[in-house]
C-alpha cells in the first residue's frame, strides 16, 4: 500500500495484485485509514467493461466508506475526542479526512450530507483545506438555512473563491437583506465577473476544462459554479433577482 499521505504515484495497482494477498493475511490493516484510503484510490483506477462487475465495485467502495466513517467515529469516541479538531495540517489525519469527504459525496442529496459537511467543516477541520465550505454554504441555502450559510461565509472573511463570494450574495438575498446583497454582488462581480454571466446565460458554451485543475476567476470556475449551484439559485428565486439587478435577459 502507498502510505499515510498517498495521492497515487502513477502506477497501476491492478498490474500486480499481490497486495490483495497481503491484506488477506493482515486483517488489522482494515483498521487503518491509510489502507482504506489507498483502497479507494485503487478502486478509482479500476476499469471494467462488465456492467455487473462495475456495480459490485461501486458496492465495495460504499462498504469501505461506511467502514471508514464508523472507524472514525469509534476512534474519536474511544479517545474522548468528540467535538475536537482533526486538522489537515497533520499528515496522519489526511487519509481519514479524505475518506470523510468521499462519504459526503456518497451522501449527496440526503439528510446525512449536511450533517457530515457540518462535522468536517465546522468541527474537524475549520481551516477547510479540502474546500468543502462552498458546498456547506449552498446546501444550507438549499435547505432554508440562509443565516447559517451567511455565518459560514463570515467565518472566512478574506475568502476570494468565487463560489464563496456568490454564496454570500445568495445568503443575503434569502435573508431579505437586498441592499447588502446588491453590495456583495458588486464585490463578487469585481473579483469573479464570469460567474454572474455564466449563471444568467441561457445556453452557455462549456469552456475547455482540465481534469483536477481550476483557474480562480476563469471560465472554468464559472462553469463549475453553474453546474453545481445554479439549481439552488433558481429554486430560491435568487436567479430571477440576479437577472434583474444585472440587466440580463431571460
C-alpha positions as CSV (number, residue, x, y, z in Angstrom):
1,X,0.0,0.0,0.0
2,X,1.1,3.5,-0.7
3,X,1.3,5.1,2.8
4,X,-0.2,7.7,5.1
5,X,-0.3,10.6,2.6
6,X,-0.5,8.7,-0.7
7,X,-2.3,10.5,-3.5
8,X,-1.1,7.9,-6.0
9,X,2.3,7.6,-7.7
10,X,1.0,7.0,-11.2
11,X,1.5,3.2,-11.0
12,X,-1.4,0.8,-11.8
13,X,-2.4,-1.1,-8.6
14,X,-4.1,-3.8,-10.7
15,X,-1.0,-4.7,-12.7
16,X,0.3,-6.6,-9.6
17,X,-2.3,-7.6,-7.1
18,X,0.0,-9.1,-4.6
19,X,-1.3,-6.5,-2.1
20,X,-4.6,-8.4,-2.0
21,X,-2.9,-11.4,-0.6
22,X,-1.1,-9.1,1.9
23,X,-4.5,-7.7,3.0
24,X,-5.9,-11.2,3.4
25,X,-3.0,-12.1,5.7
26,X,-3.2,-8.8,7.8
27,X,-6.8,-8.3,8.9
28,X,-5.8,-5.5,11.3
29,X,-4.9,-3.4,8.2
30,X,-8.6,-2.9,7.7
31,X,-8.5,-0.7,10.8
32,X,-6.0,1.7,9.1
33,X,-7.3,4.9,7.5
34,X,-4.3,4.9,5.3
35,X,-5.1,1.5,3.9
36,X,-8.7,2.3,3.4
37,X,-7.7,5.5,1.6
38,X,-5.4,3.6,-0.6
39,X,-8.1,1.0,-1.4
40,X,-10.4,3.8,-2.5
41,X,-7.7,5.1,-4.8
42,X,-7.2,1.6,-6.2
43,X,-10.9,1.4,-6.9
44,X,-10.8,4.7,-8.7
45,X,-8.2,3.2,-11.0
46,X,-10.3,0.1,-11.7
47,X,-11.8,0.0,-15.2
48,X,-14.2,-2.9,-16.1
49,X,-16.3,-3.4,-19.3
50,X,-18.6,-5.7,-17.4
51,X,-21.5,-3.6,-16.0
52,X,-22.3,-6.1,-13.3
53,X,-18.7,-6.1,-12.1
54,X,-18.7,-2.3,-12.1
55,X,-21.8,-2.4,-9.8
56,X,-20.0,-4.7,-7.5
57,X,-17.0,-2.4,-7.3
58,X,-19.3,0.5,-6.5
59,X,-20.9,-1.5,-3.7
60,X,-17.4,-2.3,-2.4
61,X,-16.5,1.4,-2.4
62,X,-19.7,2.1,-0.5
63,X,-18.9,-0.6,2.1
64,X,-15.3,0.8,2.5
65,X,-16.6,4.3,3.1
66,X,-19.2,3.0,5.6
67,X,-16.4,1.2,7.5
68,X,-14.2,4.3,7.4
69,X,-16.9,6.5,8.8
70,X,-17.7,4.0,11.6
71,X,-14.0,3.7,12.3
72,X,-13.5,7.5,12.6
73,X,-16.4,7.8,15.0
74,X,-15.2,4.9,17.1
75,X,-11.7,6.3,17.3
76,X,-12.8,9.8,18.3
77,X,-15.2,8.4,20.9
78,X,-12.7,5.9,22.4
79,X,-10.2,8.8,22.8
80,X,-12.8,11.1,24.2
81,X,-12.2,13.5,21.3
82,X,-15.7,14.1,20.1
83,X,-16.0,17.7,19.2
84,X,-12.3,18.1,18.8
85,X,-10.4,19.1,15.7
86,X,-8.8,16.7,13.3
87,X,-6.8,19.2,11.3
88,X,-5.4,18.7,7.8
89,X,-2.0,20.1,8.8
90,X,-1.1,16.8,10.4
91,X,-0.3,14.3,7.7
92,X,-1.6,11.3,9.6
93,X,-5.0,12.9,9.7
94,X,-5.4,13.3,5.9
95,X,-6.5,9.8,5.0
96,X,-9.4,10.0,7.4
97,X,-10.4,13.4,6.2
98,X,-10.2,12.3,2.5
99,X,-12.4,9.4,3.3
100,X,-14.9,11.6,5.1
101,X,-15.0,13.9,2.0
102,X,-15.8,10.8,-0.1
103,X,-18.5,9.9,2.3
104,X,-20.1,13.3,1.8
105,X,-20.1,12.7,-1.9
106,X,-21.8,9.4,-1.4
107,X,-24.4,11.1,0.8
108,X,-25.2,13.8,-1.7
109,X,-28.9,15.0,-1.6
110,X,-29.6,13.1,1.6
111,X,-30.0,14.4,5.2
112,X,-26.7,12.8,6.1
113,X,-24.8,15.1,3.6
114,X,-25.5,18.2,5.6
115,X,-24.6,16.5,8.9
116,X,-21.3,15.2,7.6
117,X,-20.5,18.6,6.0
118,X,-21.0,20.4,9.3
119,X,-18.9,17.8,11.1
120,X,-16.0,18.2,8.7
121,X,-16.0,21.9,8.0
122,X,-17.3,23.3,11.4
123,X,-15.7,20.9,13.8
124,X,-12.9,18.6,12.5
125,X,-11.1,20.9,10.1
126,X,-12.3,24.5,10.2
127,X,-9.4,25.7,8.0
128,X,-11.2,23.6,5.3
129,X,-8.1,22.7,3.3
130,X,-10.3,20.5,1.2
131,X,-12.5,23.3,0.0
132,X,-15.9,22.0,1.2
133,X,-17.1,25.2,2.8
134,X,-18.7,26.4,-0.5
135,X,-20.7,23.1,-0.5
136,X,-21.8,23.7,3.1
137,X,-22.9,27.2,2.3
138,X,-25.0,26.2,-0.7
139,X,-26.5,23.1,1.0
140,X,-27.5,25.3,3.9
141,X,-29.1,27.8,1.4
142,X,-30.9,25.0,-0.4
143,X,-32.3,23.8,3.0
144,X,-33.7,27.1,4.0
145,X,-30.9,27.9,6.5
146,X,-29.6,31.2,5.0
147,X,-28.5,32.5,8.3
148,X,-26.2,29.5,8.8
149,X,-25.0,29.9,5.2
150,X,-24.0,33.5,5.9
151,X,-22.3,32.6,9.1
152,X,-20.0,30.2,7.3
153,X,-19.2,32.9,4.7
154,X,-18.4,35.3,7.5
155,X,-16.1,32.7,9.1
156,X,-13.8,33.2,6.0
157,X,-13.9,37.0,5.5
158,X,-10.8,37.0,3.3
159,X,-12.0,34.2,1.0
160,X,-11.6,35.1,-2.6
161,X,-13.1,32.0,-4.1
162,X,-15.9,32.9,-6.5
163,X,-18.2,30.3,-5.0
164,X,-17.9,31.8,-1.6
165,X,-18.4,35.3,-2.8
166,X,-21.6,34.4,-4.7
167,X,-22.7,32.1,-1.8
168,X,-22.7,35.2,0.4
169,X,-24.8,37.1,-2.2
170,X,-27.2,34.2,-2.2
171,X,-27.4,34.0,1.6
172,X,-28.1,37.8,1.9
173,X,-30.8,37.6,-0.7
174,X,-32.5,34.8,1.0
175,X,-32.4,36.7,4.3
176,X,-34.2,39.6,2.6
177,X,-31.2,41.9,3.0
178,X,-31.4,43.2,-0.5
179,X,-29.2,46.3,-0.2
180,X,-26.4,44.2,1.4
181,X,-26.9,41.6,-1.3
182,X,-26.5,44.2,-4.1
183,X,-23.3,45.5,-2.4
184,X,-22.0,41.9,-2.1
185,X,-22.9,41.2,-5.7
186,X,-20.8,44.2,-6.8
187,X,-17.9,42.9,-4.9
188,X,-18.4,39.4,-6.3
189,X,-18.6,40.7,-9.9
190,X,-15.4,42.7,-9.4
191,X,-13.5,39.6,-8.4
192,X,-15.3,36.9,-10.3
193,X,-17.4,38.6,-13.1
194,X,-17.7,35.4,-15.2
195,X,-19.8,33.6,-12.6
196,X,-22.7,36.1,-12.8
197,X,-22.6,35.9,-16.6
198,X,-22.5,32.2,-16.6
199,X,-25.3,31.9,-14.1
200,X,-27.7,34.1,-16.1
201,X,-26.7,32.8,-19.6
202,X,-29.4,30.8,-21.4
203,X,-27.2,28.3,-23.0
204,X,-23.5,28.9,-22.2
205,X,-20.8,27.1,-24.0
206,X,-18.7,24.7,-21.9
207,X,-15.2,26.1,-21.7
208,X,-12.1,23.9,-22.1
209,X,-11.7,22.0,-18.8
210,X,-8.6,20.4,-17.3
211,X,-9.2,17.5,-15.0
212,X,-8.3,18.3,-11.4
213,X,-7.5,21.9,-12.2
214,X,-9.4,25.2,-12.0
215,X,-8.3,28.8,-12.6
216,X,-9.7,31.2,-10.0
217,X,-11.6,33.8,-11.9
218,X,-11.6,31.8,-15.0
219,X,-14.3,30.5,-17.3
220,X,-13.9,27.0,-15.8
221,X,-14.6,28.3,-12.3
222,X,-17.8,29.9,-13.6
223,X,-18.8,26.8,-15.4
224,X,-18.3,24.6,-12.4
225,X,-20.3,27.0,-10.2
226,X,-23.2,27.0,-12.6
227,X,-23.2,23.2,-12.8
228,X,-23.0,22.8,-9.0
229,X,-25.2,25.5,-7.7
230,X,-27.5,27.1,-10.3
231,X,-30.3,24.9,-9.2
232,X,-30.2,26.5,-5.7
233,X,-30.3,29.9,-7.2
234,X,-33.2,29.0,-9.5
235,X,-35.4,27.2,-6.9
236,X,-34.9,30.0,-4.4
237,X,-35.9,32.8,-6.8
238,X,-32.5,34.3,-6.5
239,X,-31.7,33.7,-10.2
240,X,-34.6,36.0,-11.3
241,X,-33.3,38.6,-8.9
242,X,-29.8,38.3,-10.2
243,X,-31.0,38.7,-13.8
244,X,-33.0,41.8,-12.8
245,X,-30.1,43.6,-11.0
246,X,-27.6,42.5,-13.6
247,X,-29.8,43.6,-16.5
248,X,-29.6,40.1,-18.0
249,X,-32.2,38.9,-20.5
250,X,-34.4,35.9,-19.5
